[in-house]
């Protein structure tokens, strides 16, 4: 079954998950040839191994605390904070606490 992505003009609620955070999976919200937006949900201690994407990305912390490893350093991202990474920058994630972030990837049309 294909995931339902938002359509042009559709309003999507993006609220903190609160106590249900460990029950909600990561989900793609928007995906087309130009952009991908996803809510990434990570429970405390969960990691995402180092990887990179072709286009620039933003990581917007909705709740919790996420350690982002990029540019040979680690930075903590907290609620209401956003980080930008240029395309091709290798990065990894470590959830310090139960965390949800909104990740936006500018796609080059080939991924």
Residue pairs with C-beta under 8 A, 6 or more apart in sequence:
3 27
3 28
5 28
5 29
5 30
5 31
5 32
6 12
6 29
6 30
12 29
14 29
14 39
14 62
14 102
15 62
16 62
16 63
16 79
16 100
17 24
17 41
17 62
17 63
17 100
18 63
21 41
21 43
21 63
21 64
21 98
21 99
21 100
22 43
22 98
24 41
24 100
25 41
26 38
26 39
26 40
26 41
26 42
27 38
27 39
28 36
28 37
28 38
29 37
29 38
29 39
30 36
30 37
31 37
32 107
33 107
33 109
34 106
34 107
34 109
35 104
35 105
35 106
35 107
36 104
36 105
36 107
37 102
37 103
37 104
37 105
38 102
38 103
38 105
39 62
39 100
39 101
39 102
39 103
40 48
40 93
40 100
40 101
40 102
40 103
41 99
41 100
42 48
42 64
42 66
42 93
42 95
42 98
42 99
42 100
42 101
43 95
43 98
44 64
44 95
44 96
44 97
44 98
44 99
45 94
45 95
46 94
46 95
47 92
47 93
47 94
47 95
48 92
48 93
49 92
50 69
50 90
50 91
50 92
51 90
51 91
51 92
52 88
52 89
52 90
52 91
53 87
53 88
53 105
53 111
54 87
54 88
54 107
54 108
54 110
54 111
55 87
55 105
55 106
55 107
55 108
56 84
56 85
56 86
56 87
56 105
56 106
57 84
57 85
57 87
57 103
57 104
57 105
57 106
58 82
58 83
58 84
58 85
58 102
58 103
58 104
59 66
59 68
59 77
59 82
59 83
59 85
59 101
59 102
59 103
60 81
60 82
60 101
60 102
60 103
60 104
61 77
61 78
61 79
61 80
61 81
61 82
61 99
61 101
62 79
62 100
62 101
62 102
63 79
63 98
63 99
63 100
64 79
64 95
64 96
64 97
64 98
64 99
64 100
65 76
65 77
65 78
65 95
65 96
65 97
65 99
66 76
66 77
66 93
66 94
66 95
66 96
66 99
66 101
67 74
67 75
67 76
67 77
67 93
67 94
67 95
67 96
68 74
68 75
68 76
68 77
68 83
68 91
68 92
68 93
69 91
69 92
69 93
69 94
70 83
70 85
70 89
70 90
70 91
70 92
71 89
74 94
75 83
76 96
77 83
77 101
85 91
87 106
87 108
